[in-house]
Amino acid sequence: MKKKKPTLYDVAQRANVSIATVSNVLNNKSEASEKTVQRVQQAIKELGYSRNESARSLKSGDSKLIGLIVPDNNPFFTEILSGIQEECQHYDWQVVVANSEESELRQNQLIELLMAQQVSGMIVAPVTDQLNPLARKRDTPIVLVDREIEQLQLPVVKADNIDGSYKATKRLLSNGHKRIGIILASPGISTTIQRRQGYVEALHHMNIGVDEDLIRFGGSYKGTNAQINGGYQSVMDMMNLPSPPTAIFATNHLLMIGAVKALKELRLKIPADISFIGFDDHPWQQISEPSFTIVSQPAFEMGRQAIHALHKFKRHQEISTTSLPLQLVLRESCGTPR
């Protein structure tokens, strides 16, 4: 016969105190004397009592869980998660991660699921400019990370994508390139719009017209593999143009993987045949031949700042937008001035 799990009542009886006193000790309240606390702790140890955190969270309407919804398996989001986990230690929060794979339907289902679990809050990298209507009620605090939705009054932690894209394009222009291909993710997300804007502004600054044939969208709202394939196909299409690009700028890590694969298949040497700049810095990009020039995002810090924003939103309903700078890390792949 299965042994009955000890209850709060059992602990109170063993320690010869009230149930309220046991509850105060468990919640670190200071009403009980030191001797009483020791007696309750000894009873807990002897009985092997443990709290039912699920029941506790249902009763309080809160939990120690934070939900993180990411749109794909880009290592960039893994770095954001690392920053989130480090900062969660200060609030005794734990993180549960889910992947929407760029599906708006799946994203909204995940939001409903996490709300049903009464998470303390959510951090979401939204797939489109539409968020589950339940999220607008603010029963569960939500912070947007990396991507933003302008019409929603929610805290946002993002990178300065316009400036980062401008810097990369300007570097290629300074090296003498006039036909620069850019590979963007799905067309409707804020990061795509902003990175395209930075590219266009750099061209305008140098009095170079925008050729739409050199602007490709490698994302298709279908997730990780779709973006890798999109980066690959974008390069193939651009290199088949009557006047192909002499430089390529891939605006996220997954697009970059696909783009580099295509260039290798075409036997184009970087930077001798074509210059290249990618996005998001990872160790392999430093040791590859050639090493890759990268627009580096402060992903870890974005994760930390997202937790700060969530805490302020929960405590004070404070809505803030944090925009962190991007750094252009110069290495071999972008070449030298022509």
C-alpha positions as CSV (number, residue, x, y, z in Angstrom):
1,M,0.0,0.0,0.0
2,K,1.3,3.4,-1.0
3,K,2.4,5.5,2.0
4,K,0.4,8.7,2.5
5,K,2.2,11.9,1.8
6,P,2.6,14.0,5.0
7,T,0.5,17.2,5.1
8,L,0.8,20.6,6.6
9,Y,-1.6,19.3,9.4
10,D,0.8,16.4,10.1
11,V,3.7,18.8,10.5
12,A,1.7,21.1,12.8
13,Q,0.7,18.1,15.0
14,R,4.3,16.8,15.2
15,A,5.6,20.2,16.2
16,N,2.7,21.0,18.5
17,V,1.9,24.3,16.8
18,S,-0.9,25.6,14.6
19,I,-1.1,25.2,10.8
20,A,-0.7,29.0,10.5
21,T,2.6,28.8,12.4
22,V,3.9,26.1,10.0
23,S,2.8,28.2,7.0
24,N,4.6,31.3,8.5
25,V,7.8,29.2,8.9
26,L,7.6,27.9,5.4
27,N,7.2,31.4,4.0
28,N,10.0,32.8,6.1
29,K,7.7,35.1,8.0
30,S,9.1,36.4,11.3
31,E,6.1,35.8,13.6
32,A,7.4,32.6,15.2
33,S,10.2,32.4,17.8
34,E,13.6,30.8,16.9
35,K,12.7,27.8,19.1
36,T,9.4,27.3,17.3
37,V,11.1,27.6,13.9
38,Q,13.6,24.9,14.9
39,R,10.8,22.7,16.1
40,V,8.8,23.0,12.9
41,Q,11.9,22.4,10.8
42,Q,12.7,19.3,12.8
43,A,9.1,18.0,12.2
44,I,9.4,18.7,8.5
45,K,12.7,16.7,8.4
46,E,11.3,13.8,10.4
47,L,8.1,13.5,8.3
48,G,9.8,14.2,5.0
49,Y,7.3,16.9,4.2
50,S,7.6,18.9,1.0
51,R,5.3,21.7,-0.3
52,N,3.1,21.2,-3.4
53,E,4.3,24.2,-5.4
54,S,1.7,23.7,-8.1
55,A,-1.1,23.9,-5.6
56,R,0.6,26.8,-3.9
57,S,0.9,28.7,-7.2
58,L,-2.8,28.0,-8.0
59,K,-3.8,29.4,-4.7
60,S,-1.7,32.5,-4.9
61,G,-2.3,33.0,-8.6
62,D,1.4,33.2,-9.3
63,S,4.4,30.9,-9.7
64,K,8.1,30.9,-9.8
65,L,8.1,30.2,-13.5
66,I,8.9,32.6,-16.4
67,G,8.0,31.6,-19.9
68,L,10.3,32.4,-22.8
69,I,8.9,32.0,-26.3
70,V,11.5,32.1,-29.1
71,P,10.7,32.0,-32.9
72,D,13.4,29.6,-34.0
73,N,16.6,27.7,-33.0
74,N,19.0,30.6,-33.7
75,P,21.9,30.5,-31.2
76,F,21.2,34.1,-30.7
77,F,18.2,33.2,-28.6
78,T,20.2,30.7,-26.6
79,E,22.5,33.6,-25.5
80,I,19.4,35.6,-24.6
81,L,18.3,32.6,-22.5
82,S,21.6,32.6,-20.7
83,G,21.2,36.2,-19.7
84,I,17.7,35.5,-18.6
85,Q,18.7,32.6,-16.4
86,E,21.5,34.5,-14.7
87,E,19.2,37.4,-13.8
88,C,16.4,35.1,-12.7
89,Q,18.5,33.9,-9.8
90,H,18.0,37.3,-8.1
91,Y,14.2,36.8,-8.1
92,D,14.1,33.0,-7.5
93,W,12.5,32.5,-10.9
94,Q,13.0,29.5,-13.2
95,V,12.6,29.6,-17.0
96,V,10.6,27.4,-19.3
97,V,11.4,27.7,-23.0
98,A,9.1,27.1,-26.0
99,N,9.8,27.5,-29.7
100,S,7.1,28.9,-32.0
101,E,9.0,28.1,-35.2
102,E,7.8,31.4,-36.7
103,S,4.1,30.2,-36.5
104,E,1.7,32.9,-35.2
105,L,-0.8,30.2,-34.4
106,R,1.7,28.1,-32.4
107,Q,3.0,31.3,-30.6
108,N,-0.6,32.2,-29.5
109,Q,-1.3,28.7,-28.4
110,L,1.9,28.7,-26.3
111,I,0.9,32.0,-24.7
112,E,-2.4,30.5,-23.7
113,L,-0.7,27.4,-22.3
114,L,1.8,29.4,-20.2
115,M,-1.0,31.6,-18.9
116,A,-3.0,28.5,-17.9
117,Q,0.1,27.4,-15.9
118,Q,0.0,30.8,-14.1
119,V,3.6,31.7,-14.9
120,S,4.9,34.9,-13.2
121,G,5.5,36.5,-16.6
122,M,6.5,35.9,-20.2
123,I,9.3,37.1,-22.5
124,V,8.3,36.8,-26.1
125,A,10.1,37.4,-29.4
126,P,6.9,37.9,-31.5
127,V,6.5,36.2,-34.9
128,T,4.3,39.0,-36.4
129,D,2.7,42.2,-35.3
130,Q,-0.3,40.2,-33.9
131,L,-0.3,38.8,-30.3
132,N,-2.8,36.6,-28.6
133,P,-5.7,38.9,-27.5
134,L,-5.4,37.4,-24.0
135,A,-2.0,38.9,-23.7
136,R,-3.5,42.4,-24.0
137,K,-5.4,42.0,-20.8
138,R,-2.1,42.0,-18.8
139,D,-3.2,39.3,-16.4
140,T,0.3,37.9,-17.1
141,P,3.0,40.5,-17.6
142,I,4.7,40.2,-21.0
143,V,8.0,41.7,-22.2
144,L,8.9,41.7,-25.9
145,V,12.5,40.9,-26.7
146,D,14.5,41.4,-29.9
147,R,11.3,42.2,-31.9
148,E,8.6,44.8,-31.1
149,I,5.0,45.5,-31.8
150,E,4.4,49.2,-32.1
151,Q,0.7,49.3,-31.3
152,L,1.1,47.3,-28.0
153,Q,1.9,49.1,-24.8
154,L,4.4,46.5,-23.5
155,P,8.0,46.7,-22.3
156,V,10.6,46.1,-25.1
157,V,14.2,45.1,-25.0
158,K,15.8,45.3,-28.5
159,A,19.0,46.1,-30.4
160,D,19.6,49.2,-32.5
161,N,19.1,47.4,-35.7
162,I,19.0,50.4,-38.0
163,D,22.5,51.5,-36.8
164,G,23.9,48.0,-36.9
165,S,22.8,47.5,-40.5
166,Y,23.9,51.0,-41.5
167,K,27.4,50.3,-40.1
168,A,27.8,47.0,-42.0
169,T,26.6,48.4,-45.3
170,K,28.7,51.5,-44.9
171,R,31.8,49.3,-44.4
172,L,31.1,47.5,-47.6
173,L,30.5,50.8,-49.5
174,S,33.8,52.1,-48.0
175,N,35.6,49.1,-49.4
176,G,34.4,50.1,-52.9
177,H,31.3,47.9,-53.4
178,K,28.3,49.5,-55.1
179,R,26.2,46.4,-55.6
180,I,25.6,45.0,-52.1
181,G,23.1,42.2,-51.7
182,I,21.2,42.0,-48.4
183,I,19.4,38.9,-47.1
184,L,16.6,39.7,-44.6
185,A,14.3,37.5,-42.5
186,S,10.5,37.4,-42.8
187,P,9.3,40.8,-44.2
188,G,6.8,41.8,-41.6
189,I,8.9,41.6,-38.4
190,S,10.4,44.7,-36.8
191,T,14.0,43.5,-37.0
192,T,13.6,43.0,-40.8
193,I,12.1,46.4,-41.3
194,Q,14.8,48.1,-39.3
195,R,17.7,46.3,-40.8
196,R,16.4,47.1,-44.3
197,Q,16.1,50.7,-43.3
198,G,19.7,50.9,-42.1
199,Y,20.9,49.3,-45.4
200,V,18.9,51.8,-47.5
201,E,20.1,54.8,-45.4
202,A,23.7,53.8,-46.0
203,L,23.1,53.6,-49.8
204,H,21.4,57.0,-49.8
205,H,24.3,58.5,-47.8
206,M,26.6,57.5,-50.6
207,N,24.2,58.6,-53.4
208,I,23.6,55.0,-54.5
209,G,20.2,53.9,-55.7
210,V,18.3,51.0,-54.2
211,D,18.1,48.0,-56.4
212,E,15.2,45.8,-55.2
213,D,16.8,42.8,-57.0
214,L,19.5,43.0,-54.4
215,I,17.1,42.9,-51.4
216,R,16.0,39.3,-50.6
217,F,13.8,37.9,-47.9
218,G,15.1,34.6,-46.7
219,G,12.5,34.1,-44.0
220,S,9.0,32.8,-44.7
221,Y,7.4,32.5,-41.2
222,K,8.3,28.8,-41.2
223,G,11.1,28.6,-38.7
224,T,14.7,27.4,-38.4
225,N,15.2,25.3,-41.5
226,A,13.2,27.6,-43.7
227,Q,15.6,30.5,-42.9
228,I,18.7,28.5,-43.6
229,N,17.2,27.4,-46.9
230,G,16.1,31.0,-47.5
231,G,19.6,32.3,-47.1
232,Y,20.9,29.7,-49.5
233,Q,18.3,30.4,-52.2
234,S,18.7,34.2,-51.9
235,V,22.4,33.9,-52.8
236,M,21.6,31.5,-55.6
237,D,19.1,34.0,-57.0
238,M,21.3,37.0,-56.7
239,M,24.3,35.4,-58.2
240,N,22.2,34.6,-61.3
241,L,21.4,38.2,-61.9
242,P,22.8,39.8,-65.0
243,S,24.8,42.1,-62.7
244,P,25.3,40.1,-59.5
245,P,26.4,41.6,-56.2
246,T,30.1,42.0,-55.3
247,A,29.2,41.8,-51.6
248,I,26.6,40.2,-49.4
249,F,25.2,41.1,-46.0
250,A,23.2,38.4,-44.2
251,T,21.1,39.8,-41.4
252,N,20.9,36.9,-39.0
253,H,22.8,33.8,-38.1
254,L,20.5,31.2,-39.8
255,L,20.4,33.2,-43.1
256,M,24.2,33.5,-42.9
257,I,24.6,29.7,-42.7
258,G,22.5,29.2,-45.8
259,A,24.3,32.0,-47.6
260,V,27.8,30.7,-46.9
261,K,26.7,27.2,-48.0
262,A,25.5,28.6,-51.4
263,L,28.8,30.6,-51.9
264,K,30.8,27.4,-51.2
265,E,28.7,25.4,-53.7
266,L,29.3,28.2,-56.3
267,R,33.0,28.0,-55.6
268,L,33.1,31.7,-54.8
269,K,36.0,32.6,-52.5
270,I,35.4,35.0,-49.6
271,P,36.6,37.8,-49.8
272,A,38.6,37.3,-53.1
273,D,35.5,36.8,-55.2
274,I,32.8,38.3,-53.0
275,S,32.9,40.2,-49.7
276,F,30.6,39.0,-46.9
277,I,29.3,40.3,-43.6
278,G,27.1,38.3,-41.3
279,F,25.1,38.7,-38.0
280,D,25.6,37.5,-34.5
281,D,29.0,36.6,-33.3
282,H,29.9,33.0,-32.4
283,P,33.2,31.2,-31.8
284,W,33.2,29.3,-35.1
285,Q,33.1,32.6,-37.0
286,Q,36.4,33.7,-35.5
287,I,38.3,30.5,-36.4
288,S,36.8,29.8,-39.9
289,E,38.8,30.6,-43.0
290,P,38.4,33.4,-43.6
291,S,37.2,34.7,-40.3
292,F,33.9,36.5,-40.6
293,T,33.1,40.2,-40.1
294,I,30.0,40.2,-38.0
295,V,27.4,42.6,-36.6
296,S,27.5,41.5,-33.0
297,Q,24.4,41.8,-30.8
298,P,24.6,42.0,-27.0
299,A,22.3,38.9,-26.7
300,F,23.3,38.0,-23.1
301,E,22.6,41.6,-21.9
302,M,19.3,41.7,-23.8
303,G,18.3,38.6,-21.7
304,R,19.3,40.4,-18.4
305,Q,17.5,43.6,-19.4
306,A,14.4,41.6,-20.3
307,I,14.2,40.3,-16.7
308,H,14.7,43.8,-15.3
309,A,11.9,45.1,-17.5
310,L,9.6,42.2,-16.4
311,H,10.3,42.8,-12.8
312,K,9.5,46.6,-13.1
313,F,6.4,45.8,-15.1
314,K,5.1,43.4,-12.5
315,R,5.9,45.6,-9.5
316,H,5.1,49.1,-10.9
317,Q,3.3,48.6,-14.2
318,E,6.3,50.5,-15.7
319,I,6.6,50.2,-19.5
320,S,10.0,51.0,-20.9
321,T,11.9,50.5,-24.2
322,T,15.5,49.6,-24.0
323,S,17.6,49.8,-27.2
324,L,21.1,48.3,-27.0
325,P,24.0,49.2,-29.4
326,L,25.3,46.8,-32.0
327,Q,29.0,46.4,-32.7
328,L,30.6,45.8,-36.1
329,V,33.4,43.3,-35.5
330,L,35.9,43.6,-38.4
331,R,37.6,40.4,-39.6
332,E,38.7,39.0,-43.0
333,S,35.5,38.3,-44.8
334,C,34.6,41.8,-45.7
335,G,37.9,42.4,-47.5
336,T,39.9,45.6,-47.8
337,P,39.2,48.8,-49.7
338,R,39.3,48.2,-53.5
